[in-house]
């Protein structure tokens, strides 16, 4: 799996079901993800310890804020992979199936060519229609220094593989089986129903169930709860998100909002004192037990990451989505198209418009009916381990 914990979390439900069926599951990832994995009871094999030492994930999140990137580290680990850093693992463990993050496109190809293992791609998001992973991979390789590409081609030649073009190098990506960590009902275009594609259940994590009960019990029972959380990479969103957070605190003093209580998750490293005086109907946290809160929330304000959208649907919470980057704008469109909520422009919204959007979500019968119907689908597929039989067929096949 790649370094992002948000990409690993949805895999735990699949891994847990496979373990229940008698399979042994080992995660291969960077050191920062070891505790996350071991807390779920799975084996862990650390990789690239010198390149991605403990604490790298947090530094990586800050790189976006400083307009930096991790190209140097990426090139180093590609070289290590080419030069055989996984030789011992595959020789000793001989896995029956390798599931690889879809964000590790070139890494999956190197494993495919070098070890004659065909990975299954785990896709923790819904792709835009027409996305071609092989083209994405080619664009990535084109940006590499020539030495890396030459090293890669030399490695392949040693394994008896001579490729005439980068297109041929990346072509197998389009044939690898894909596990999409979301029910197909959330697609707004025609679902990809290819024989090697399987939509799984919602893959809802369960690691913080019960952690928020004490905090929730301190909120007056008559208050309807507004949850606002914008993911784990809040530092990258900078001043626009800080302004939205301050606006949320401000509007909670309006008369229309006195029947609500806001739980605001501002992200790690943010000084809660920087928000000044906090109204009694506001709770501010650096980290929130999101699942516990969504169980009782009336409205959720989110950034549009698929993981949080799935959790809102699973608990039937209408959403107000403020997308920032990457696939979030497309996910916001999914929410609106499916009638599960509405979206907003973080750079344009004012206090009274924000109040009106929250009140609309709370009252709109059509949105509540739509999300209740989708909730039933999600809960059914979660509880029936939807798609795991397909994974087992890949092992036996």
C-alpha positions as CSV (number, residue, x, y, z in Angstrom):
1,X,0.0,0.0,0.0
2,X,1.1,3.6,-0.6
3,X,1.9,6.0,2.2
4,X,-1.6,7.6,2.6
5,X,-3.4,6.3,5.6
6,X,-6.7,7.3,3.9
7,X,-6.0,4.8,1.1
8,X,-5.2,2.0,3.6
9,X,-8.3,2.4,5.9
10,X,-10.9,1.1,3.4
11,X,-8.8,-2.0,2.8
12,X,-9.2,-3.2,6.4
13,X,-12.8,-4.4,5.9
14,X,-11.7,-6.5,2.9
15,X,-8.6,-7.8,4.8
16,X,-10.7,-8.6,7.9
17,X,-13.2,-10.7,5.9
18,X,-10.3,-12.5,4.1
19,X,-8.8,-13.3,7.5
20,X,-12.2,-14.6,8.8
21,X,-12.2,-17.0,5.8
22,X,-8.8,-18.4,6.9
23,X,-6.4,-16.4,4.8
24,X,-3.2,-14.8,6.2
25,X,-3.0,-11.1,5.4
26,X,0.3,-9.1,5.4
27,X,0.6,-5.4,4.6
28,X,3.7,-4.1,2.9
29,X,4.1,-0.3,3.4
30,X,6.2,2.4,5.0
31,X,7.0,2.6,8.7
32,X,4.5,5.3,9.5
33,X,1.7,2.9,8.7
34,X,2.9,0.0,10.8
35,X,0.9,0.9,14.0
36,X,-2.2,1.6,11.9
37,X,-1.9,-1.9,10.4
38,X,-0.9,-3.8,13.6
39,X,-3.7,-2.2,15.6
40,X,-6.0,-4.1,13.2
41,X,-4.2,-7.3,14.0
42,X,-2.5,-7.8,10.6
43,X,1.1,-8.7,9.8
44,X,3.3,-5.9,8.6
45,X,6.4,-5.9,6.4
46,X,8.2,-2.5,6.4
47,X,9.7,-1.2,3.2
48,X,12.0,1.7,2.3
49,X,12.8,2.4,6.0
50,X,15.7,4.7,5.2
51,X,13.8,6.7,2.5
52,X,10.5,7.0,4.5
53,X,11.7,7.1,8.1
54,X,9.1,7.5,10.9
55,X,7.4,10.9,10.6
56,X,7.7,11.1,6.9
57,X,3.9,11.0,6.4
58,X,3.4,14.2,8.4
59,X,6.2,16.0,6.6
60,X,4.7,14.9,3.3
61,X,1.3,16.5,4.2
62,X,3.1,19.7,4.8
63,X,4.9,19.6,1.4
64,X,1.7,20.6,-0.4
65,X,1.4,23.7,1.8
66,X,4.9,24.7,0.9
67,X,4.4,23.9,-2.8
68,X,7.0,21.0,-2.6
69,X,6.8,17.4,-3.7
70,X,8.3,14.1,-2.8
71,X,9.9,13.3,-6.2
72,X,13.3,12.7,-4.7
73,X,12.1,10.0,-2.4
74,X,9.9,8.5,-5.1
75,X,12.9,8.1,-7.5
76,X,14.9,6.5,-4.7
77,X,12.3,3.9,-3.9
78,X,11.7,3.1,-7.5
79,X,15.5,2.4,-7.8
80,X,15.4,0.2,-4.7
81,X,12.5,-1.7,-6.1
82,X,14.2,-2.3,-9.4
83,X,17.4,-3.4,-7.6
84,X,15.6,-6.1,-5.7
85,X,14.5,-4.7,-2.3
86,X,11.6,-7.2,-2.4
87,X,13.6,-10.2,-3.5
88,X,13.8,-11.8,-0.1
89,X,10.1,-11.2,0.7
90,X,8.8,-12.9,-2.5
91,X,11.3,-15.7,-2.2
92,X,10.4,-16.6,1.4
93,X,6.7,-15.7,1.6
94,X,5.5,-16.8,-1.9
95,X,2.1,-15.0,-1.6
96,X,-0.9,-16.5,-3.4
97,X,-2.3,-13.0,-4.2
98,X,-0.8,-9.5,-4.2
99,X,-3.2,-6.6,-3.9
100,X,-1.5,-3.3,-4.7
101,X,-2.7,0.3,-4.3
102,X,-3.8,1.8,-7.6
103,X,-1.6,4.8,-6.8
104,X,1.5,2.5,-7.1
105,X,1.2,2.1,-10.9
106,X,4.8,1.8,-11.8
107,X,5.6,-0.2,-8.7
108,X,2.9,-2.7,-9.6
109,X,4.4,-3.0,-13.1
110,X,7.9,-3.6,-11.8
111,X,6.6,-6.4,-9.5
112,X,4.7,-7.9,-12.5
113,X,7.8,-7.9,-14.7
114,X,10.4,-8.7,-12.1
115,X,8.7,-11.4,-10.1
116,X,6.1,-12.7,-12.6
117,X,3.3,-11.8,-10.2
118,X,0.2,-10.2,-11.6
119,X,-1.1,-7.7,-9.0
120,X,-4.7,-6.9,-8.3
121,X,-5.2,-3.1,-8.0
122,X,-7.1,-1.8,-5.0
123,X,-8.8,1.5,-6.0
124,X,-9.9,3.6,-3.0
125,X,-11.7,6.2,-5.1
126,X,-14.1,6.3,-8.0
127,X,-12.3,7.1,-11.3
128,X,-13.5,9.7,-13.7
129,X,-14.9,8.1,-16.9
130,X,-12.2,7.4,-19.5
131,X,-9.2,7.5,-17.0
132,X,-6.5,5.3,-18.4
133,X,-4.0,4.1,-15.7
134,X,-1.4,3.2,-18.4
135,X,-1.3,6.8,-19.7
136,X,-1.0,8.1,-16.2
137,X,1.9,5.8,-15.6
138,X,3.6,6.8,-18.9
139,X,3.3,10.5,-17.9
140,X,4.9,9.7,-14.6
141,X,7.9,7.8,-16.2
142,X,8.4,10.6,-18.8
143,X,9.2,13.0,-15.9
144,X,11.9,10.6,-14.6
145,X,15.7,11.3,-15.2
146,X,17.1,9.2,-18.0
147,X,19.2,7.1,-15.6
148,X,16.1,5.8,-13.8
149,X,14.4,4.8,-17.1
150,X,17.6,3.1,-18.3
151,X,17.9,1.2,-15.0
152,X,14.3,0.0,-15.4
153,X,14.8,-1.1,-19.0
154,X,18.0,-2.9,-18.0
155,X,16.2,-4.7,-15.2
156,X,13.5,-5.8,-17.5
157,X,16.0,-7.0,-20.1
158,X,17.7,-9.2,-17.5
159,X,14.3,-10.8,-16.9
160,X,14.0,-11.5,-20.7
161,X,11.6,-8.6,-21.4
162,X,12.4,-6.2,-24.2
163,X,10.0,-3.4,-24.6
164,X,9.9,-1.1,-27.7
165,X,8.0,1.7,-26.0
166,X,6.7,3.1,-22.8
167,X,3.2,2.3,-24.0
168,X,4.1,-1.4,-24.1
169,X,5.7,-1.0,-20.6
170,X,2.4,0.3,-19.1
171,X,-0.1,-1.7,-21.1
172,X,-0.6,-4.5,-18.6
173,X,-2.1,-2.0,-16.1
174,X,-5.3,-2.0,-18.2
175,X,-5.6,-5.8,-17.7
176,X,-4.9,-6.1,-14.0
177,X,-8.0,-6.9,-12.0
178,X,-9.4,-4.0,-10.1
179,X,-11.1,-3.8,-6.7
180,X,-13.1,-0.6,-6.4
181,X,-13.7,0.2,-2.7
182,X,-17.2,1.6,-3.2
183,X,-20.7,0.3,-4.3
184,X,-21.3,1.0,-8.0
185,X,-24.6,2.9,-7.0
186,X,-22.5,5.9,-6.3
187,X,-21.3,6.2,-9.9
188,X,-22.9,9.0,-11.9
189,X,-21.8,7.5,-15.3
190,X,-22.1,3.9,-16.5
191,X,-20.3,1.6,-14.0
192,X,-17.3,-0.3,-15.3
193,X,-18.6,-3.8,-15.4
194,X,-15.6,-5.4,-17.1
195,X,-14.9,-9.0,-16.1
196,X,-11.8,-8.0,-14.2
197,X,-13.5,-5.2,-12.3
198,X,-15.4,-5.6,-9.1
199,X,-17.1,-3.0,-7.0
200,X,-16.8,-3.9,-3.3
201,X,-19.0,-2.8,-0.5
202,X,-18.5,0.6,1.2
203,X,-15.6,-0.8,3.2
204,X,-16.4,1.3,6.2
205,X,-13.7,1.3,8.9
206,X,-14.5,0.6,12.5
207,X,-11.5,1.6,14.5
208,X,-13.0,4.5,16.4
209,X,-16.4,3.1,17.3
210,X,-17.2,4.1,20.9
211,X,-14.4,6.6,21.4
212,X,-16.7,9.6,21.1
213,X,-19.4,8.6,23.5
214,X,-18.2,10.7,26.4
215,X,-17.9,13.8,24.4
216,X,-21.3,13.3,22.8
217,X,-23.0,12.7,26.1
218,X,-21.9,16.2,27.2
219,X,-24.0,17.8,24.3
220,X,-27.6,18.6,25.3
221,X,-29.9,15.9,24.0
222,X,-32.2,18.3,22.3
223,X,-29.5,19.7,20.0
224,X,-29.1,18.5,16.4
225,X,-25.5,17.9,15.6
226,X,-23.6,19.5,12.8
227,X,-20.3,17.7,12.0
228,X,-17.6,19.6,10.1
229,X,-14.4,17.7,9.2
230,X,-12.2,18.2,6.2
231,X,-9.8,15.2,6.2
232,X,-6.3,14.6,7.4
233,X,-4.5,17.0,5.1
234,X,-6.0,20.2,6.4
235,X,-2.6,22.0,6.4
236,X,-2.6,21.8,2.6
237,X,-5.8,23.8,2.4
238,X,-4.4,26.8,4.2
239,X,-6.2,30.1,4.8
240,X,-9.4,29.3,2.8
241,X,-10.2,26.4,5.2
242,X,-9.2,28.5,8.3
243,X,-11.7,31.2,7.1
244,X,-14.4,28.6,6.7
245,X,-13.8,27.2,10.1
246,X,-14.0,30.7,11.6
247,X,-17.2,31.3,9.7
248,X,-18.7,28.1,11.0
249,X,-18.0,29.2,14.6
250,X,-19.4,32.6,13.9
251,X,-22.7,31.5,12.5
252,X,-23.4,29.3,15.4
253,X,-24.2,32.4,17.4
254,X,-27.1,33.2,15.0
255,X,-30.6,32.7,16.3
256,X,-31.4,30.1,13.6
257,X,-28.5,27.9,14.8
258,X,-29.4,27.7,18.4
259,X,-31.1,24.3,18.0
260,X,-27.8,22.9,16.7
261,X,-24.4,22.0,18.2
262,X,-21.3,22.1,15.9
263,X,-18.5,19.6,16.3
264,X,-15.6,21.0,14.3
265,X,-12.5,18.9,13.5
266,X,-9.7,21.3,12.6
267,X,-6.9,18.8,12.0
268,X,-3.6,18.0,13.7
269,X,-1.3,20.8,14.7
270,X,-3.9,23.5,14.7
271,X,-4.0,25.6,17.8
272,X,-7.6,25.6,19.0
273,X,-6.9,28.9,20.9
274,X,-6.4,30.7,17.6
275,X,-10.2,30.7,17.2
276,X,-10.8,33.0,20.2
277,X,-13.9,32.7,22.3
278,X,-15.9,29.6,21.4
279,X,-19.8,29.6,21.7
280,X,-21.3,27.1,24.0
281,X,-22.9,25.2,21.1
282,X,-19.5,24.6,19.5
283,X,-16.9,21.8,20.2
284,X,-13.5,22.1,18.5
285,X,-11.2,19.1,18.2
286,X,-7.9,18.4,16.5
287,X,-9.1,14.9,15.9
288,X,-12.7,13.7,15.9
289,X,-14.1,10.2,16.4
290,X,-15.9,10.6,13.0
291,X,-17.9,7.4,13.0
292,X,-19.3,8.0,16.4
293,X,-20.3,11.5,15.5
294,X,-21.9,10.5,12.1
295,X,-24.1,8.0,13.9
296,X,-26.0,10.9,15.5
297,X,-25.3,13.8,13.2
298,X,-28.0,15.7,11.3
299,X,-25.7,17.4,8.8
300,X,-22.1,16.9,7.7
301,X,-19.8,19.5,6.2
302,X,-16.9,17.8,4.4
303,X,-14.2,18.2,1.7
304,X,-15.4,15.5,-0.6
305,X,-13.0,12.6,0.1
306,X,-14.7,9.4,-0.9
307,X,-14.0,7.8,2.5
308,X,-16.0,10.4,4.4
309,X,-18.7,10.5,1.7
310,X,-19.2,6.7,2.1
311,X,-19.4,7.1,5.9
312,X,-22.0,9.8,5.6
313,X,-24.1,7.7,3.3
314,X,-23.7,4.6,5.6
315,X,-25.1,6.6,8.5
316,X,-27.6,8.5,6.4
317,X,-26.2,12.0,7.0
318,X,-26.9,14.7,4.3
319,X,-23.7,16.4,3.1
320,X,-22.6,19.9,2.3
321,X,-19.4,19.4,0.3
322,X,-16.7,22.1,-0.1
323,X,-14.2,20.5,-2.5
324,X,-10.6,21.6,-2.5
325,X,-8.5,19.5,-4.9
326,X,-7.9,16.2,-6.7
327,X,-11.1,14.1,-7.1
328,X,-13.1,16.1,-4.6
329,X,-14.9,18.4,-7.2
330,X,-16.1,15.2,-9.0
331,X,-17.2,13.7,-5.8
332,X,-19.1,16.8,-4.9
333,X,-20.9,16.4,-8.2
334,X,-21.7,12.8,-7.4
335,X,-23.3,13.9,-4.1
336,X,-25.5,16.5,-5.8
337,X,-26.4,14.3,-8.8
338,X,-27.5,11.5,-6.5
339,X,-29.4,13.9,-4.4
340,X,-27.5,13.1,-1.2
341,X,-26.6,16.7,-0.4
342,X,-25.3,20.0,-1.9
343,X,-22.0,21.6,-2.6
344,X,-20.5,25.0,-1.9
345,X,-17.6,27.2,-3.1
346,X,-15.4,27.9,-0.2
347,X,-14.0,31.1,-1.8
348,X,-17.4,32.6,-2.4
349,X,-19.8,31.6,0.4
350,X,-20.9,34.1,3.1
351,X,-22.3,33.7,6.5
352,X,-26.0,33.9,5.7
353,X,-25.6,31.6,2.6
354,X,-23.8,29.0,4.8
355,X,-26.7,29.2,7.4
356,X,-29.2,28.7,4.6
357,X,-27.4,25.7,3.2
358,X,-27.2,24.0,6.6
359,X,-30.9,24.6,7.2
360,X,-31.8,23.4,3.8
361,X,-29.9,20.1,4.3
362,X,-31.6,19.6,7.6
363,X,-35.1,20.2,6.2
364,X,-35.1,18.9,2.6
365,X,-37.3,15.8,2.4
366,X,-36.0,14.8,-1.0
367,X,-32.4,14.7,0.1
368,X,-33.4,12.8,3.3
369,X,-35.3,10.2,1.2
370,X,-32.5,9.8,-1.3
371,X,-29.8,9.3,1.4
372,X,-32.0,6.8,3.3
373,X,-32.4,4.7,0.2
374,X,-28.6,4.8,-0.5
375,X,-27.9,4.1,3.2
376,X,-29.9,0.8,2.9
377,X,-27.8,-0.2,-0.1
378,X,-24.6,0.6,1.6
379,X,-25.5,-1.2,4.8
380,X,-26.6,-4.3,3.0
381,X,-23.4,-4.5,1.0
382,X,-21.2,-3.8,4.0
383,X,-22.9,-6.5,6.0
384,X,-22.7,-9.2,3.3
385,X,-19.0,-8.7,2.6
386,X,-19.9,-7.9,-1.0
387,X,-17.2,-8.7,-3.5
388,X,-15.0,-10.9,-1.3
389,X,-16.0,-14.0,-3.3
390,X,-14.4,-12.4,-6.4
391,X,-11.2,-11.9,-4.5
392,X,-11.1,-15.5,-3.4
393,X,-11.7,-16.5,-7.0
394,X,-8.5,-14.6,-7.9
395,X,-6.6,-16.6,-5.3
396,X,-7.8,-20.0,-6.5
397,X,-7.5,-19.0,-10.1
